[in-house]
């Protein structure tokens, strides 16, 4: 695959992840978009995949993690949740 195709593929991936940050709950939208805009691009591929995995979860699950009612079993997702919980926007 050429470098132009890889760049386009990356652009599409980033647009898809950004779109998935839009949840319908304003509080989650703000937190997830802030993380995406300020942290996602400079994160390791593993951390990026953990964030993508978090985005696959239902809103009530994410909110339960953020409020501390439940804890993620995956340490990588727990790390993302910790960062989100400490975000001041």
Secondary structure, DSSP 4 states (H G I P E B T S, - for coil): --HHHHHHHHHHHHHHHHHHT--S-HHHHHHHHHHHHHTGGGS-HHHHHHHHHHHTS-HHHHHHHHHTSS--SSHHHHHHHHHHHT---
